[in-house]
Amino acid sequence: MQTDCSSSKVLTRTISELKLAESSSERSKRTMAAFGEMSFADQLTAPEWLRKILSHRDEATARPLLATLFLEIGRKIQERDYSALQRWISHVRVGDTLPVVLVGMLRATFLVRHSLPNWPDLRIRVRKELEDRGMDPTRTLRGLEI
Protein backbone atom coordinates (compact mmCIF):
# COMPACT_ATOMS: atom_id res chain seq x y z
CA MET A 1 0.00 0.00 0.00
CA GLN A 2 1.69 3.14 -1.17
CA THR A 3 0.56 6.63 -0.34
CA ASP A 4 2.36 9.89 -0.87
CA CYS A 5 2.85 12.35 1.96
CA SER A 6 0.16 14.77 0.76
CA SER A 7 -2.49 12.02 0.56
CA SER A 8 -1.61 10.90 4.06
CA LYS A 9 -1.94 14.45 5.36
CA VAL A 10 -5.31 14.90 3.65
CA LEU A 11 -6.61 11.63 5.12
CA THR A 12 -5.33 12.54 8.58
CA ARG A 13 -6.93 16.00 8.37
CA THR A 14 -10.22 14.50 7.14
CA ILE A 15 -10.33 12.05 10.03
CA SER A 16 -9.54 14.83 12.51
CA GLU A 17 -12.34 16.96 11.07
CA LEU A 18 -14.78 14.05 11.30
CA LYS A 19 -13.91 13.46 14.94
CA LEU A 20 -14.33 17.14 15.79
CA ALA A 21 -17.64 17.40 13.95
CA GLU A 22 -19.17 14.49 15.75
CA SER A 23 -20.57 15.24 19.20
CA SER A 24 -20.29 12.69 21.97
CA SER A 25 -24.04 12.05 21.87
CA GLU A 26 -23.84 11.27 18.13
CA ARG A 27 -20.95 8.88 18.80
CA SER A 28 -22.93 7.20 21.56
CA LYS A 29 -25.98 6.76 19.33
CA ARG A 30 -23.90 5.29 16.51
CA THR A 31 -22.04 2.97 18.86
CA MET A 32 -25.28 1.73 20.39
CA ALA A 33 -26.76 1.16 16.92
CA ALA A 34 -23.67 -0.79 15.90
CA PHE A 35 -23.85 -2.88 19.08
CA GLY A 36 -27.45 -3.76 18.32
CA GLU A 37 -26.49 -5.17 14.92
CA MET A 38 -23.50 -7.27 15.96
CA SER A 39 -23.16 -10.47 17.91
CA PHE A 40 -21.96 -10.23 21.50
CA ALA A 41 -18.57 -11.73 20.58
CA ASP A 42 -18.17 -9.15 17.80
CA GLN A 43 -19.05 -6.36 20.22
CA LEU A 44 -16.25 -7.44 22.53
CA THR A 45 -13.52 -7.84 19.93
CA ALA A 46 -14.19 -5.42 17.05
CA PRO A 47 -12.59 -1.96 17.39
CA GLU A 48 -15.13 0.87 17.64
CA TRP A 49 -14.04 2.45 14.34
CA LEU A 50 -14.54 -0.90 12.56
CA ARG A 51 -18.00 -1.39 14.09
CA LYS A 52 -18.92 2.11 12.92
CA ILE A 53 -17.77 1.47 9.35
CA LEU A 54 -19.31 -1.99 9.04
CA SER A 55 -22.68 -0.84 10.38
CA HIS A 56 -22.87 2.38 8.33
CA ARG A 57 -25.84 2.35 5.94
CA ASP A 58 -25.53 5.53 3.85
CA GLU A 59 -23.06 5.22 0.98
CA ALA A 60 -23.02 8.98 0.38
CA THR A 61 -21.60 9.61 3.85
CA ALA A 62 -19.56 6.39 4.15
CA ARG A 63 -16.71 7.51 1.92
CA PRO A 64 -15.04 9.70 4.58
CA LEU A 65 -15.14 6.70 6.94
CA LEU A 66 -13.07 4.81 4.40
CA ALA A 67 -10.15 7.09 5.26
CA THR A 68 -10.15 5.56 8.73
CA LEU A 69 -10.34 2.07 7.27
CA PHE A 70 -7.39 2.69 4.95
CA LEU A 71 -5.27 4.33 7.65
CA GLU A 72 -5.87 1.56 10.18
CA ILE A 73 -5.24 -1.20 7.63
CA GLY A 74 -2.11 0.61 6.43
CA ARG A 75 -0.88 0.90 10.01
CA LYS A 76 -1.36 -2.83 10.64
CA ILE A 77 0.36 -3.71 7.36
CA GLN A 78 3.29 -1.48 8.28
CA GLU A 79 3.47 -3.14 11.72
CA ARG A 80 3.06 -6.57 10.06
CA ASP A 81 0.19 -7.25 12.46
CA TYR A 82 -1.59 -9.69 10.18
CA SER A 83 -3.47 -11.34 13.03
CA ALA A 84 -5.34 -8.05 13.63
CA LEU A 85 -6.21 -7.87 9.93
CA GLN A 86 -7.44 -11.47 10.10
CA ARG A 87 -9.72 -10.58 13.03
CA TRP A 88 -11.03 -7.50 11.25
CA ILE A 89 -11.83 -9.51 8.13
CA SER A 90 -13.65 -12.07 10.27
CA HIS A 91 -15.98 -9.30 11.54
CA VAL A 92 -17.20 -8.46 8.04
CA ARG A 93 -20.77 -9.58 7.39
CA VAL A 94 -21.06 -8.97 3.67
CA GLY A 95 -24.87 -8.89 3.64
CA ASP A 96 -24.92 -6.03 6.16
CA THR A 97 -22.01 -3.97 4.81
CA LEU A 98 -21.97 -1.34 2.06
CA PRO A 99 -20.32 -2.45 -1.20
CA VAL A 100 -17.90 0.50 -1.11
CA VAL A 101 -16.65 -0.70 2.30
CA LEU A 102 -16.37 -4.33 1.17
CA VAL A 103 -14.40 -3.48 -1.95
CA GLY A 104 -12.31 -0.93 -0.05
CA MET A 105 -11.30 -3.52 2.52
CA LEU A 106 -10.37 -6.02 -0.19
CA ARG A 107 -8.31 -3.44 -2.09
CA ALA A 108 -6.56 -2.15 1.04
CA THR A 109 -5.49 -5.66 2.07
CA PHE A 110 -4.73 -7.02 -1.41
CA LEU A 111 -0.95 -6.62 -1.17
CA VAL A 112 -0.80 -8.79 1.97
CA ARG A 113 -3.55 -11.26 0.99
CA HIS A 114 -1.06 -14.15 1.11
CA SER A 115 -0.59 -13.46 4.83
CA LEU A 116 -4.36 -13.47 5.45
CA PRO A 117 -5.80 -17.00 5.16
CA ASN A 118 -9.40 -15.73 5.25
CA TRP A 119 -8.89 -13.11 2.50
CA PRO A 120 -9.85 -15.41 -0.42
CA ASP A 121 -13.04 -16.42 1.39
CA LEU A 122 -13.96 -12.75 1.91
CA ARG A 123 -13.37 -12.05 -1.79
CA ILE A 124 -15.62 -14.96 -2.77
CA ARG A 125 -18.37 -13.83 -0.38
CA VAL A 126 -18.11 -10.23 -1.60
CA ARG A 127 -18.32 -11.40 -5.22
CA LYS A 128 -21.51 -13.35 -4.45
CA GLU A 129 -23.00 -10.45 -2.49
CA LEU A 130 -22.33 -8.02 -5.33
CA GLU A 131 -24.04 -10.42 -7.75
CA ASP A 132 -27.00 -10.75 -5.36
CA ARG A 133 -27.30 -6.95 -5.24
CA GLY A 134 -27.40 -6.78 -9.04
CA MET A 135 -23.93 -5.29 -9.40
CA ASP A 136 -21.20 -6.38 -11.83
CA PRO A 137 -18.63 -8.15 -9.62
CA THR A 138 -16.19 -8.70 -12.50
CA ARG A 139 -15.94 -4.98 -13.09
CA THR A 140 -16.09 -3.96 -9.43
CA LEU A 141 -13.47 -6.48 -8.30
CA ARG A 142 -11.17 -6.04 -11.31
CA GLY A 143 -7.57 -6.60 -10.25
CA LEU A 144 -8.52 -8.56 -7.14
CA GLU A 145 -8.67 -12.01 -8.74
CA ILE A 146 -6.15 -14.45 -7.36
DATALIN-V425369 format. One record per residue. N is the residue number from 1. SS is DSSP state (alpha for helix, beta for strand, coil for the rest). PHI is phi in radians with two decimals (none if undefined). OMEGA is omega in radians with two decimals (NA if undefined). Layout:
n->N ss->SS phi->PHI omega->OMEGA
n->N ss->SS phi->PHI omega->OMEGA
//
This chain:
n->1 ss->coil phi->none omega->-3.11
n->2 ss->coil phi->-1.96 omega->3.03
n->3 ss->coil phi->-2.36 omega->3.06
n->4 ss->coil phi->-1.49 omega->-3.05
n->5 ss->alpha phi->-1.06 omega->-3.10
n->6 ss->alpha phi->-1.16 omega->3.09
n->7 ss->alpha phi->-1.11 omega->3.13
n->8 ss->alpha phi->-1.09 omega->3.13
n->9 ss->alpha phi->-1.13 omega->3.13
n->10 ss->alpha phi->-1.11 omega->3.13
n->11 ss->alpha phi->-1.10 omega->3.13
n->12 ss->alpha phi->-1.10 omega->3.13
n->13 ss->alpha phi->-1.12 omega->3.13
n->14 ss->alpha phi->-1.09 omega->3.13
n->15 ss->alpha phi->-1.12 omega->3.11
n->16 ss->alpha phi->-1.06 omega->3.13
n->17 ss->alpha phi->-1.12 omega->3.11
n->18 ss->alpha phi->-1.11 omega->-3.12
n->19 ss->alpha phi->-1.16 omega->3.13
n->20 ss->alpha phi->-1.21 omega->-3.08
n->21 ss->alpha phi->-1.28 omega->-3.04
n->22 ss->coil phi->-1.64 omega->3.13
n->23 ss->coil phi->-1.32 omega->-3.12
n->24 ss->alpha phi->-1.12 omega->3.12
n->25 ss->alpha phi->-1.18 omega->3.08
n->26 ss->alpha phi->-1.12 omega->3.10
n->27 ss->alpha phi->-1.07 omega->-3.14
n->28 ss->alpha phi->-1.09 omega->3.13
n->29 ss->alpha phi->-1.08 omega->-3.14
n->30 ss->alpha phi->-1.15 omega->3.14
n->31 ss->alpha phi->-1.10 omega->3.13
n->32 ss->alpha phi->-1.12 omega->3.10
n->33 ss->alpha phi->-1.11 omega->3.13
n->34 ss->alpha phi->-1.14 omega->3.11
n->35 ss->alpha phi->-1.06 omega->-3.12
n->36 ss->alpha phi->-1.14 omega->-3.07
n->37 ss->alpha phi->-1.74 omega->-3.08
n->38 ss->coil phi->-2.01 omega->3.08
n->39 ss->coil phi->-1.18 omega->-3.13
n->40 ss->alpha phi->-1.07 omega->3.13
n->41 ss->alpha phi->-1.08 omega->3.11
n->42 ss->alpha phi->-1.11 omega->-3.14
n->43 ss->alpha phi->-1.06 omega->-3.10
n->44 ss->alpha phi->-1.37 omega->-2.98
n->45 ss->alpha phi->-1.91 omega->-3.11
n->46 ss->coil phi->-1.41 omega->3.07
n->47 ss->coil phi->-1.08 omega->-3.09
n->48 ss->alpha phi->-1.01 omega->-3.12
n->49 ss->alpha phi->-1.08 omega->3.14
n->50 ss->alpha phi->-1.24 omega->3.08
n->51 ss->alpha phi->-1.02 omega->-3.12
n->52 ss->alpha phi->-1.10 omega->-3.12
n->53 ss->alpha phi->-1.18 omega->-3.07
n->54 ss->alpha phi->-1.21 omega->-3.12
n->55 ss->alpha phi->-1.69 omega->-3.11
n->56 ss->coil phi->-1.18 omega->-3.03
n->57 ss->coil phi->-1.95 omega->-3.05
n->58 ss->coil phi->-1.86 omega->-3.08
n->59 ss->alpha phi->-1.09 omega->-3.12
n->60 ss->alpha phi->-1.09 omega->-3.13
n->61 ss->alpha phi->-1.81 omega->-3.12
n->62 ss->alpha phi->-1.42 omega->-3.06
n->63 ss->alpha phi->-0.99 omega->3.09
n->64 ss->alpha phi->-1.08 omega->3.11
n->65 ss->alpha phi->-1.17 omega->3.11
n->66 ss->alpha phi->-1.11 omega->3.09
n->67 ss->alpha phi->-1.02 omega->3.09
n->68 ss->alpha phi->-1.10 omega->3.13
n->69 ss->alpha phi->-0.99 omega->-3.10
n->70 ss->alpha phi->-1.14 omega->3.12
n->71 ss->alpha phi->-1.14 omega->-3.12
n->72 ss->alpha phi->-1.16 omega->3.10
n->73 ss->alpha phi->-1.12 omega->3.11
n->74 ss->alpha phi->-1.03 omega->3.12
n->75 ss->alpha phi->-1.11 omega->-3.13
n->76 ss->alpha phi->-1.18 omega->3.08
n->77 ss->alpha phi->-1.14 omega->3.13
n->78 ss->alpha phi->-1.08 omega->3.11
n->79 ss->alpha phi->-1.40 omega->-3.06
n->80 ss->coil phi->1.03 omega->3.12
n->81 ss->coil phi->-1.62 omega->-3.07
n->82 ss->alpha phi->-1.25 omega->3.11
n->83 ss->alpha phi->-1.15 omega->3.08
n->84 ss->alpha phi->-1.15 omega->3.11
n->85 ss->alpha phi->-1.09 omega->3.08
n->86 ss->alpha phi->-1.02 omega->3.14
n->87 ss->alpha phi->-1.08 omega->-3.12
n->88 ss->alpha phi->-1.07 omega->3.12
n->89 ss->alpha phi->-1.09 omega->-3.12
n->90 ss->alpha phi->-1.17 omega->3.13
n->91 ss->coil phi->-1.40 omega->-3.07
n->92 ss->coil phi->-1.30 omega->3.01
n->93 ss->coil phi->-1.89 omega->-2.96
n->94 ss->alpha phi->-1.03 omega->-3.13
n->95 ss->alpha phi->-1.22 omega->-3.09
n->96 ss->alpha phi->-1.90 omega->-3.02
n->97 ss->coil phi->-2.03 omega->3.13
n->98 ss->coil phi->-1.09 omega->3.12
n->99 ss->alpha phi->-0.98 omega->-3.13
n->100 ss->alpha phi->-1.09 omega->3.11
n->101 ss->alpha phi->-1.29 omega->3.14
n->102 ss->alpha phi->-1.04 omega->-3.12
n->103 ss->alpha phi->-1.18 omega->3.10
n->104 ss->alpha phi->-1.06 omega->3.13
n->105 ss->alpha phi->-1.14 omega->3.11
n->106 ss->alpha phi->-1.08 omega->-3.11
n->107 ss->alpha phi->-1.16 omega->-3.11
n->108 ss->alpha phi->-1.19 omega->-3.11
n->109 ss->alpha phi->-1.79 omega->-3.04
n->110 ss->alpha phi->-1.00 omega->-3.08
n->111 ss->alpha phi->-1.12 omega->-3.13
n->112 ss->alpha phi->-1.98 omega->-3.08
n->113 ss->alpha phi->-0.99 omega->-3.13
n->114 ss->alpha phi->-1.22 omega->3.10
n->115 ss->alpha phi->-1.64 omega->-3.09
n->116 ss->coil phi->-2.12 omega->-3.08
n->117 ss->coil phi->-0.99 omega->-3.12
n->118 ss->coil phi->-1.61 omega->3.13
n->119 ss->alpha phi->-1.11 omega->3.14
n->120 ss->alpha phi->-1.04 omega->3.11
n->121 ss->alpha phi->-1.12 omega->3.10
n->122 ss->alpha phi->-1.08 omega->3.14
n->123 ss->alpha phi->-1.06 omega->3.12
n->124 ss->alpha phi->-1.11 omega->3.14
n->125 ss->alpha phi->-1.15 omega->3.10
n->126 ss->alpha phi->-1.15 omega->3.11
n->127 ss->alpha phi->-0.99 omega->-3.13
n->128 ss->alpha phi->-1.11 omega->-3.14
n->129 ss->alpha phi->-1.10 omega->3.11
n->130 ss->alpha phi->-1.09 omega->3.08
n->131 ss->alpha phi->-1.06 omega->-3.13
n->132 ss->alpha phi->-1.07 omega->3.13
n->133 ss->coil phi->-1.53 omega->3.10
n->134 ss->coil phi->1.38 omega->3.13
n->135 ss->coil phi->-1.67 omega->3.11
n->136 ss->coil phi->-1.66 omega->-3.08
n->137 ss->alpha phi->-1.16 omega->3.14
n->138 ss->alpha phi->-1.10 omega->3.13
n->139 ss->alpha phi->-1.26 omega->-3.07
n->140 ss->alpha phi->-1.15 omega->-3.09
n->141 ss->coil phi->-1.74 omega->-3.14
n->142 ss->coil phi->-0.93 omega->-3.14
n->143 ss->coil phi->1.58 omega->-3.12
n->144 ss->coil phi->-1.83 omega->3.12
n->145 ss->coil phi->-1.28 omega->-3.12
n->146 ss->coil phi->-1.97 omega->NA
//
